[in-house]
Amino acid sequence: MEETGVAVVIAAKNEESRIAATVKAARTLPGVDLVVVVDDGSTDRTADVALDAGARVFRHGRNRGKGAAMETGAEGVGLIEENDHGSDRPSRHLLFLDADLEATAADAAPLIAPVADGKTDMTIALFPATRLRLGGHGFVVRLARGGVRKATGWEPEQPLNGQRCLTRAAFEAARPLATGFGVETGLTIDVLRAGFRVLEVEVPLEHRATGTDLRAQLHRAHQFTDVARALAVRELRPTARRQWERTRERARTAGRQLARKVGHMSWGNHPK
C-alpha cells in the first residue's frame, strides 16, 4: 500500500513579506509533497509570491475568514489529488500552518510523525516560548480551554493554536469549520466528539507578538466573541443539534462544489 503523504495548507492574507519563507520551509518537512496557499482576499502580492516560492495557490476574491480558507485549501488538495492520481493514492494528511511562521515552519515536523505513525488523529502544537504567557492568563484562552473541557472532557493547554496536523477523515468529521477565530476551538470539539484522538505536541515555533495596544485589545475581543459563538453552537439541545448536523452536511456538499468552481484559480505545479 502506498504511503500516505502530507499536504501543507496555509491560509494567508496580506503576507507577501513572509509567505515565501514559510512556503519554502514547509516544503522541507518530512513527508510533505504538496504545499497549498489560500490567498484570503489579499490586497498585496501574497498569491504571486507564494506561487513563485513553489506553492499551489487558490484565491478568494474577498476575505472570507480562516475557517473558509482552511476548507478551500483542503478541497484544493483533494482536487489536486484527483487530477494527479485519480483514486489510486490515499488522501494526504493535512498540516495547517500559519503564514507568518517563516523559516521556523521547518520545525513543525513533530506534528507530523504521531499522525503518520497512526498514534493519533490530530496533533496540536504547543509553543514552548509562550507557554507561560498562554498558560491561563488570557481570557480568550480560558474560555476556549474551559469550553473544550466541558464539551469533551479533555482540556487542551493551548486551545487556540492553529498549527495542526490531522488525517483527512478527522478533518471531514469537523466540517463545516467554525467561523472566524472560533475555528480551532470548534475543530477540537468536533474531532473529539466524532471519536478521533487528539494530542498536543511541543514544537519550537513562535508567532509575532499580538501586542497590548487598542488594536490588539479589539482583536482579542473579536476572538472572544467568535470562540463564544463556536461553543454556543456546540451546546445545542438534541433537536437543534440534529438540524445543525443536517446544515453541516449541506455545507460540506456546497463546499465541494465551490472548490471545483475555484479550482481553475490554482496556479503552478512545482515539484518539491
Contacts in CASP RR format, 6 or more apart in sequence:
PFRMAT RR
TARGET T0000
AUTHOR 0000-0000-0000
METHOD contacts of the structure
MODEL  1
MEETGVAVVIAAKNEESRIAATVKAARTLPGVDLVVVVDDGSTDRTADVA
LDAGARVFRHGRNRGKGAAMETGAEGVGLIEENDHGSDRPSRHLLFLDAD
LEATAADAAPLIAPVADGKTDMTIALFPATRLRLGGHGFVVRLARGGVRK
ATGWEPEQPLNGQRCLTRAAFEAARPLATGFGVETGLTIDVLRAGFRVLE
VEVPLEHRATGTDLRAQLHRAHQFTDVARALAVRELRPTARRQWERTRER
ARTAGRQLARKVGHMSWGNHPK
1 90 0 8 1.000
2 88 0 8 1.000
2 89 0 8 1.000
2 90 0 8 1.000
4 90 0 8 1.000
4 91 0 8 1.000
4 92 0 8 1.000
4 93 0 8 1.000
4 116 0 8 1.000
5 31 0 8 1.000
5 32 0 8 1.000
5 33 0 8 1.000
5 90 0 8 1.000
5 92 0 8 1.000
5 93 0 8 1.000
5 116 0 8 1.000
6 29 0 8 1.000
6 31 0 8 1.000
6 32 0 8 1.000
6 33 0 8 1.000
6 34 0 8 1.000
6 92 0 8 1.000
6 93 0 8 1.000
6 94 0 8 1.000
6 95 0 8 1.000
6 112 0 8 1.000
6 116 0 8 1.000
6 165 0 8 1.000
7 32 0 8 1.000
7 33 0 8 1.000
7 34 0 8 1.000
7 35 0 8 1.000
7 36 0 8 1.000
7 77 0 8 1.000
7 92 0 8 1.000
7 93 0 8 1.000
7 94 0 8 1.000
7 95 0 8 1.000
8 26 0 8 1.000
8 27 0 8 1.000
8 29 0 8 1.000
8 32 0 8 1.000
8 34 0 8 1.000
8 35 0 8 1.000
8 36 0 8 1.000
8 95 0 8 1.000
8 96 0 8 1.000
8 97 0 8 1.000
9 36 0 8 1.000
9 38 0 8 1.000
9 70 0 8 1.000
9 73 0 8 1.000
9 74 0 8 1.000
9 77 0 8 1.000
9 94 0 8 1.000
9 95 0 8 1.000
9 96 0 8 1.000
9 97 0 8 1.000
10 19 0 8 1.000
10 22 0 8 1.000
10 23 0 8 1.000
10 26 0 8 1.000
10 35 0 8 1.000
10 36 0 8 1.000
10 37 0 8 1.000
10 38 0 8 1.000
10 50 0 8 1.000
10 55 0 8 1.000
10 96 0 8 1.000
10 97 0 8 1.000
10 98 0 8 1.000
10 99 0 8 1.000
11 38 0 8 1.000
11 40 0 8 1.000
11 65 0 8 1.000
11 66 0 8 1.000
11 67 0 8 1.000
11 69 0 8 1.000
11 70 0 8 1.000
11 73 0 8 1.000
11 96 0 8 1.000
11 98 0 8 1.000
11 99 0 8 1.000
12 19 0 8 1.000
12 37 0 8 1.000
12 38 0 8 1.000
12 39 0 8 1.000
12 40 0 8 1.000
12 42 0 8 1.000
12 46 0 8 1.000
12 50 0 8 1.000
12 69 0 8 1.000
12 99 0 8 1.000
13 39 0 8 1.000
13 40 0 8 1.000
13 41 0 8 1.000
13 42 0 8 1.000
13 46 0 8 1.000
13 63 0 8 1.000
13 99 0 8 1.000
14 42 0 8 1.000
14 43 0 8 1.000
14 44 0 8 1.000
14 46 0 8 1.000
15 22 0 8 1.000
15 42 0 8 1.000
15 44 0 8 1.000
15 46 0 8 1.000
15 99 0 8 1.000
15 100 0 8 1.000
16 42 0 8 1.000
16 44 0 8 1.000
16 45 0 8 1.000
16 46 0 8 1.000
16 48 0 8 1.000
16 49 0 8 1.000
18 99 0 8 1.000
18 100 0 8 1.000
18 101 0 8 1.000
18 102 0 8 1.000
19 37 0 8 1.000
19 46 0 8 1.000
19 49 0 8 1.000
19 50 0 8 1.000
19 53 0 8 1.000
19 99 0 8 1.000
20 49 0 8 1.000
20 50 0 8 1.000
20 52 0 8 1.000
20 53 0 8 1.000
21 53 0 8 1.000
21 102 0 8 1.000
21 103 0 8 1.000
21 105 0 8 1.000
22 97 0 8 1.000
22 98 0 8 1.000
22 99 0 8 1.000
22 100 0 8 1.000
22 101 0 8 1.000
22 102 0 8 1.000
22 105 0 8 1.000
23 35 0 8 1.000
23 37 0 8 1.000
23 50 0 8 1.000
23 53 0 8 1.000
23 54 0 8 1.000
23 55 0 8 1.000
24 53 0 8 1.000
24 54 0 8 1.000
24 103 0 8 1.000
25 101 0 8 1.000
25 102 0 8 1.000
25 103 0 8 1.000
25 104 0 8 1.000
25 105 0 8 1.000
25 106 0 8 1.000
26 32 0 8 1.000
26 35 0 8 1.000
26 95 0 8 1.000
26 97 0 8 1.000
26 105 0 8 1.000
26 106 0 8 1.000
26 108 0 8 1.000
27 35 0 8 1.000
27 54 0 8 1.000
27 272 0 8 1.000
28 106 0 8 1.000
29 95 0 8 1.000
29 105 0 8 1.000
29 106 0 8 1.000
29 108 0 8 1.000
29 109 0 8 1.000
29 112 0 8 1.000
30 109 0 8 1.000
30 112 0 8 1.000
30 113 0 8 1.000
31 112 0 8 1.000
31 116 0 8 1.000
32 95 0 8 1.000
32 112 0 8 1.000
32 272 0 8 1.000
33 92 0 8 1.000
33 272 0 8 1.000
34 56 0 8 1.000
34 77 0 8 1.000
34 80 0 8 1.000
34 92 0 8 1.000
34 272 0 8 1.000
35 54 0 8 1.000
35 55 0 8 1.000
35 56 0 8 1.000
36 55 0 8 1.000
36 56 0 8 1.000
36 57 0 8 1.000
36 58 0 8 1.000
36 73 0 8 1.000
36 76 0 8 1.000
36 77 0 8 1.000
36 80 0 8 1.000
37 46 0 8 1.000
37 47 0 8 1.000
37 50 0 8 1.000
37 51 0 8 1.000
37 55 0 8 1.000
37 56 0 8 1.000
37 57 0 8 1.000
37 58 0 8 1.000
37 99 0 8 1.000
38 57 0 8 1.000
38 58 0 8 1.000
38 59 0 8 1.000
38 60 0 8 1.000
38 69 0 8 1.000
38 70 0 8 1.000
38 72 0 8 1.000
38 73 0 8 1.000
39 46 0 8 1.000
39 47 0 8 1.000
39 50 0 8 1.000
39 57 0 8 1.000
39 58 0 8 1.000
39 59 0 8 1.000
39 60 0 8 1.000
40 60 0 8 1.000
40 63 0 8 1.000
40 64 0 8 1.000
40 65 0 8 1.000
40 66 0 8 1.000
40 68 0 8 1.000
40 69 0 8 1.000
41 59 0 8 1.000
41 60 0 8 1.000
41 61 0 8 1.000
41 62 0 8 1.000
41 63 0 8 1.000
41 64 0 8 1.000
46 99 0 8 1.000
47 57 0 8 1.000
47 59 0 8 1.000
47 267 0 8 1.000
50 57 0 8 1.000
51 57 0 8 1.000
51 267 0 8 1.000
51 268 0 8 1.000
54 268 0 8 1.000
54 270 0 8 1.000
55 270 0 8 1.000
56 76 0 8 1.000
56 80 0 8 1.000
56 266 0 8 1.000
56 267 0 8 1.000
56 268 0 8 1.000
56 269 0 8 1.000
56 270 0 8 1.000
57 265 0 8 1.000
57 266 0 8 1.000
57 267 0 8 1.000
57 268 0 8 1.000
58 72 0 8 1.000
58 73 0 8 1.000
58 76 0 8 1.000
58 262 0 8 1.000
58 263 0 8 1.000
58 265 0 8 1.000
58 266 0 8 1.000
59 262 0 8 1.000
59 265 0 8 1.000
60 68 0 8 1.000
60 69 0 8 1.000
60 72 0 8 1.000
60 262 0 8 1.000
65 179 0 8 1.000
65 180 0 8 1.000
66 180 0 8 1.000
66 181 0 8 1.000
66 183 0 8 1.000
67 177 0 8 1.000
67 178 0 8 1.000
67 179 0 8 1.000
67 180 0 8 1.000
67 183 0 8 1.000
68 177 0 8 1.000
68 179 0 8 1.000
70 96 0 8 1.000
70 177 0 8 1.000
70 183 0 8 1.000
71 175 0 8 1.000
71 176 0 8 1.000
71 177 0 8 1.000
71 255 0 8 1.000
71 259 0 8 1.000
72 258 0 8 1.000
72 259 0 8 1.000
72 262 0 8 1.000
73 259 0 8 1.000
74 94 0 8 1.000
74 168 0 8 1.000
74 171 0 8 1.000
75 255 0 8 1.000
75 256 0 8 1.000
75 258 0 8 1.000
75 259 0 8 1.000
76 259 0 8 1.000
76 263 0 8 1.000
76 266 0 8 1.000
77 91 0 8 1.000
77 92 0 8 1.000
77 94 0 8 1.000
78 91 0 8 1.000
78 259 0 8 1.000
79 259 0 8 1.000
79 260 0 8 1.000
79 263 0 8 1.000
79 266 0 8 1.000
80 266 0 8 1.000
81 89 0 8 1.000
81 91 0 8 1.000
81 92 0 8 1.000
91 168 0 8 1.000
92 168 0 8 1.000
93 112 0 8 1.000
93 115 0 8 1.000
93 116 0 8 1.000
93 165 0 8 1.000
93 166 0 8 1.000
93 167 0 8 1.000
93 168 0 8 1.000
94 165 0 8 1.000
94 166 0 8 1.000
94 167 0 8 1.000
94 168 0 8 1.000
94 171 0 8 1.000
95 108 0 8 1.000
95 111 0 8 1.000
95 112 0 8 1.000
95 164 0 8 1.000
95 165 0 8 1.000
96 162 0 8 1.000
96 163 0 8 1.000
96 164 0 8 1.000
96 165 0 8 1.000
97 105 0 8 1.000
97 108 0 8 1.000
97 163 0 8 1.000
98 162 0 8 1.000
98 163 0 8 1.000
98 207 0 8 1.000
100 207 0 8 1.000
100 208 0 8 1.000
101 108 0 8 1.000
101 163 0 8 1.000
101 205 0 8 1.000
101 207 0 8 1.000
104 204 0 8 1.000
104 205 0 8 1.000
104 206 0 8 1.000
105 205 0 8 1.000
107 203 0 8 1.000
107 204 0 8 1.000
107 205 0 8 1.000
108 125 0 8 1.000
108 163 0 8 1.000
108 165 0 8 1.000
108 203 0 8 1.000
108 205 0 8 1.000
109 203 0 8 1.000
110 123 0 8 1.000
110 201 0 8 1.000
110 202 0 8 1.000
110 203 0 8 1.000
111 123 0 8 1.000
111 125 0 8 1.000
111 163 0 8 1.000
111 164 0 8 1.000
111 165 0 8 1.000
111 201 0 8 1.000
111 203 0 8 1.000
112 123 0 8 1.000
112 165 0 8 1.000
114 120 0 8 1.000
114 123 0 8 1.000
114 165 0 8 1.000
114 199 0 8 1.000
114 201 0 8 1.000
115 121 0 8 1.000
115 122 0 8 1.000
115 123 0 8 1.000
115 165 0 8 1.000
115 166 0 8 1.000
115 167 0 8 1.000
119 197 0 8 1.000
119 199 0 8 1.000
120 197 0 8 1.000
120 198 0 8 1.000
120 199 0 8 1.000
121 166 0 8 1.000
121 167 0 8 1.000
121 169 0 8 1.000
121 170 0 8 1.000
121 191 0 8 1.000
121 196 0 8 1.000
121 197 0 8 1.000
121 198 0 8 1.000
122 164 0 8 1.000
122 165 0 8 1.000
122 166 0 8 1.000
122 167 0 8 1.000
122 170 0 8 1.000
122 188 0 8 1.000
122 191 0 8 1.000
122 196 0 8 1.000
122 197 0 8 1.000
122 198 0 8 1.000
122 199 0 8 1.000
123 164 0 8 1.000
123 165 0 8 1.000
123 166 0 8 1.000
123 198 0 8 1.000
123 199 0 8 1.000
123 200 0 8 1.000
123 201 0 8 1.000
124 156 0 8 1.000
124 158 0 8 1.000
124 159 0 8 1.000
124 161 0 8 1.000
124 162 0 8 1.000
124 163 0 8 1.000
124 164 0 8 1.000
124 188 0 8 1.000
124 198 0 8 1.000
124 199 0 8 1.000
124 200 0 8 1.000
124 201 0 8 1.000
125 158 0 8 1.000
125 161 0 8 1.000
125 162 0 8 1.000
125 163 0 8 1.000
125 164 0 8 1.000
125 200 0 8 1.000
125 201 0 8 1.000
125 202 0 8 1.000
125 203 0 8 1.000
125 205 0 8 1.000
126 157 0 8 1.000
126 158 0 8 1.000
126 161 0 8 1.000
126 200 0 8 1.000
126 201 0 8 1.000
126 202 0 8 1.000
126 203 0 8 1.000
127 134 0 8 1.000
127 158 0 8 1.000
127 161 0 8 1.000
127 203 0 8 1.000
127 205 0 8 1.000
127 206 0 8 1.000
127 207 0 8 1.000
128 202 0 8 1.000
128 203 0 8 1.000
128 204 0 8 1.000
129 204 0 8 1.000
129 206 0 8 1.000
130 206 0 8 1.000
130 207 0 8 1.000
131 157 0 8 1.000
131 158 0 8 1.000
134 141 0 8 1.000
134 157 0 8 1.000
134 158 0 8 1.000
134 160 0 8 1.000
135 141 0 8 1.000
135 157 0 8 1.000
135 158 0 8 1.000
136 142 0 8 1.000
136 145 0 8 1.000
139 220 0 8 1.000
139 224 0 8 1.000
140 160 0 8 1.000
140 181 0 8 1.000
140 220 0 8 1.000
140 223 0 8 1.000
140 224 0 8 1.000
140 227 0 8 1.000
141 158 0 8 1.000
141 159 0 8 1.000
141 160 0 8 1.000
143 224 0 8 1.000
143 227 0 8 1.000
143 228 0 8 1.000
143 231 0 8 1.000
144 156 0 8 1.000
144 159 0 8 1.000
144 160 0 8 1.000
144 182 0 8 1.000
144 184 0 8 1.000
144 185 0 8 1.000
144 227 0 8 1.000
144 231 0 8 1.000
145 155 0 8 1.000
145 156 0 8 1.000
145 157 0 8 1.000
145 159 0 8 1.000
146 155 0 8 1.000
147 185 0 8 1.000
147 189 0 8 1.000
147 231 0 8 1.000
148 154 0 8 1.000
148 155 0 8 1.000
148 156 0 8 1.000
148 159 0 8 1.000
148 185 0 8 1.000
148 188 0 8 1.000
148 189 0 8 1.000
148 192 0 8 1.000
149 155 0 8 1.000
151 189 0 8 1.000
151 192 0 8 1.000
151 193 0 8 1.000
151 231 0 8 1.000
151 234 0 8 1.000
151 235 0 8 1.000
152 188 0 8 1.000
152 189 0 8 1.000
152 192 0 8 1.000
152 193 0 8 1.000
154 192 0 8 1.000
154 198 0 8 1.000
156 188 0 8 1.000
156 198 0 8 1.000
156 200 0 8 1.000
157 200 0 8 1.000
158 200 0 8 1.000
159 184 0 8 1.000
159 185 0 8 1.000
159 188 0 8 1.000
160 181 0 8 1.000
160 184 0 8 1.000
160 185 0 8 1.000
160 223 0 8 1.000
160 227 0 8 1.000
161 184 0 8 1.000
162 184 0 8 1.000
163 203 0 8 1.000
163 205 0 8 1.000
164 184 0 8 1.000
164 187 0 8 1.000
166 191 0 8 1.000
166 196 0 8 1.000
167 196 0 8 1.000
169 196 0 8 1.000
170 191 0 8 1.000
170 194 0 8 1.000
170 196 0 8 1.000
172 252 0 8 1.000
173 190 0 8 1.000
173 191 0 8 1.000
173 194 0 8 1.000
173 195 0 8 1.000
173 196 0 8 1.000
174 186 0 8 1.000
174 187 0 8 1.000
174 190 0 8 1.000
174 191 0 8 1.000
174 194 0 8 1.000
175 248 0 8 1.000
175 251 0 8 1.000
175 252 0 8 1.000
176 248 0 8 1.000
176 251 0 8 1.000
176 252 0 8 1.000
176 255 0 8 1.000
177 183 0 8 1.000
177 186 0 8 1.000
177 187 0 8 1.000
178 185 0 8 1.000
178 186 0 8 1.000
178 187 0 8 1.000
178 226 0 8 1.000
178 229 0 8 1.000
178 230 0 8 1.000
178 233 0 8 1.000
179 226 0 8 1.000
179 229 0 8 1.000
179 230 0 8 1.000
180 226 0 8 1.000
181 222 0 8 1.000
181 223 0 8 1.000
181 226 0 8 1.000
181 227 0 8 1.000
182 223 0 8 1.000
182 226 0 8 1.000
182 227 0 8 1.000
182 229 0 8 1.000
182 230 0 8 1.000
183 230 0 8 1.000
185 227 0 8 1.000
185 230 0 8 1.000
185 231 0 8 1.000
186 230 0 8 1.000
186 231 0 8 1.000
186 234 0 8 1.000
188 198 0 8 1.000
189 230 0 8 1.000
189 231 0 8 1.000
189 234 0 8 1.000
190 234 0 8 1.000
191 198 0 8 1.000
192 198 0 8 1.000
210 216 0 8 1.000
210 219 0 8 1.000
210 220 0 8 1.000
233 244 0 8 1.000
236 244 0 8 1.000
END
